[in-house]
């Protein structure tokens, strides 16, 4: 397990995956504190499958930009915690999975790797290799399989962590009590807890929940384990074509994430892509072609008048061109906002074809 340079903080993570509800959890367990009861408390804060993985990958993306050239390593080290907190901010309400991921990332990237300037070290290389593998998966879905993941892990000297069942967040425990057939049946049906064998649970007891529990040794373990769990349920990782962030798509061909688009705090990348496509359709529409044709025609008339020494008509044509562009801007905005129909906008444009200068 992970033991970092500060021996007073022997943290290592447990990773839970609820395959039935497709939720995931991350919890750092401290041997010194022995807070096993926190397992159940932490399950109030589930995250959709792959969310923690994508947050890790997006943090690594930003850190990779810092250390890519290794030009100013000390400055890069100072900025790593800020990057982690930018992606995993502390909210007013505690969110255990994100808080623990933040702590884990700080240990795994800042203290365990970066503090020793070990950017060429084994673990950091494994993290980057995992990152590059996910990039490959986002580009070609044929590599998003367990078979390819196993081959990749062998190539890099990694091992996909084995899991075992956890009941309501607790690892299953051995017990010596003699159980009656009814107790065994209740336990197998999910109504009987191994920690309360002496209690008489009836058939109306709440169903117990089983989770896949993994012990992780490193950040590369977290990435590999998350990928293996995603591949088991047929999910994959995509990279947003607008902001470049990793995300888990609802459909494998989804190109844009649901995160906020940079520079537009009220729109997601998916909404921004839809808006851009709409604007593209408008640019290529018949009305847009009409506008370009009329503008070119009016500019040519202005040029012809001035070239022929007719300054009076040249000034009139210039004023009309300015008025046309101003009015067009107003009507085009109303058309885009569906305040006026297309035919009204188009007829106004066509009316300029009939105008002649004397």
KAGILIN-V455448 format. One record per residue. N is the residue number from 0. NEAR is the number of other ideal C-beta (glycine too) atoms within 8 Angstrom. Layout:
# KAGILIN-V455448
N NEAR
N NEAR
This chain:
# KAGILIN-V455448
0 6
1 13
2 6
3 10
4 6
5 6
6 6
7 5
8 8
9 12
10 12
11 12
12 13
13 13
14 14
15 15
16 13
17 13
18 9
19 5
20 6
21 8
22 10
23 17
24 17
25 14
26 13
27 11
28 10
29 10
30 6
31 6
32 5
33 6
34 7
35 7
36 6
37 9
38 13
39 9
40 8
41 12
42 11
43 6
44 11
45 11
46 10
47 9
48 12
49 13
50 10
51 13
52 15
53 13
54 12
55 14
56 13
57 11
58 14
59 12
60 12
61 11
62 12
63 10
64 7
65 10
66 11
67 6
68 4
69 6
70 4
71 5
72 10
73 6
74 7
75 12
76 10
77 8
78 9
79 13
80 9
81 8
82 12
83 14
84 10
85 8
86 10
87 13
88 6
89 6
90 6
91 2
92 4
93 6
94 8
95 13
96 15
97 11
98 11
99 12
100 13
101 12
102 10
103 14
104 14
105 11
106 13
107 12
108 15
109 14
110 10
111 11
112 14
113 13
114 9
115 6
116 6
117 9
118 10
119 5
120 9
121 5
122 13
123 11
124 9
125 13
126 14
127 10
128 11
129 14
130 13
131 8
132 12
133 13
134 9
135 9
136 13
137 10
138 6
139 6
140 7
141 6
142 9
143 10
144 8
145 8
146 6
147 10
148 14
149 9
150 8
151 11
152 11
153 8
154 6
155 9
156 5
157 12
158 4
159 10
160 11
161 5
162 8
163 8
164 9
165 14
166 12
167 10
168 11
169 11
170 6
171 9
172 7
173 4
174 6
175 3
176 6
177 3
178 8
179 6
180 6
181 6
182 10
183 9
184 8
185 12
186 12
187 6
188 7
189 9
190 11
191 13
192 11
193 10
194 6
195 8
196 11
197 4
198 6
199 3
200 9
201 5
202 5
203 3
204 9
205 4
206 6
207 10
208 9
209 7
210 12
211 12
212 12
213 13
214 9
215 13
216 8
217 10
218 12
219 12
220 12
221 16
222 15
223 14
224 13
225 14
226 15
227 11
228 13
229 15
230 13
231 8
232 9
233 4
234 9
235 12
236 17
237 13
238 11
239 14
240 6
241 10
242 9
243 6
244 12
245 13
246 13
247 13
248 9
249 3
250 5
251 7
252 5
253 8
254 7
255 11
256 12
257 6
258 10
259 8
260 12
261 5
262 3
263 8
264 4
265 3
266 10
267 11
268 16
269 9
270 9
271 13
272 12
273 8
274 9
275 8
276 8
277 9
278 8
279 8
280 8
281 10
282 7
283 7
284 8
285 6
286 12
287 10
288 9
289 11
290 11
291 8
292 8
293 12
294 11
295 8
296 9
297 13
298 9
299 8
300 10
301 12
302 8
303 8
304 13
305 10
306 6
307 6
308 5
309 8
310 8
311 6
312 10
313 11
314 8
315 9
316 13
317 9
318 8
319 9
320 12
321 8
322 8
323 12
324 9
325 8
326 9
327 10
328 8
329 8
330 11
331 10
332 8
333 10
334 12
335 8
336 6
337 4
338 5
339 7
340 5
341 7
342 6
343 8
344 14
345 11
346 8
347 9
348 12
349 9
350 8
351 10
352 6
353 6
354 6
355 4
356 8
357 3
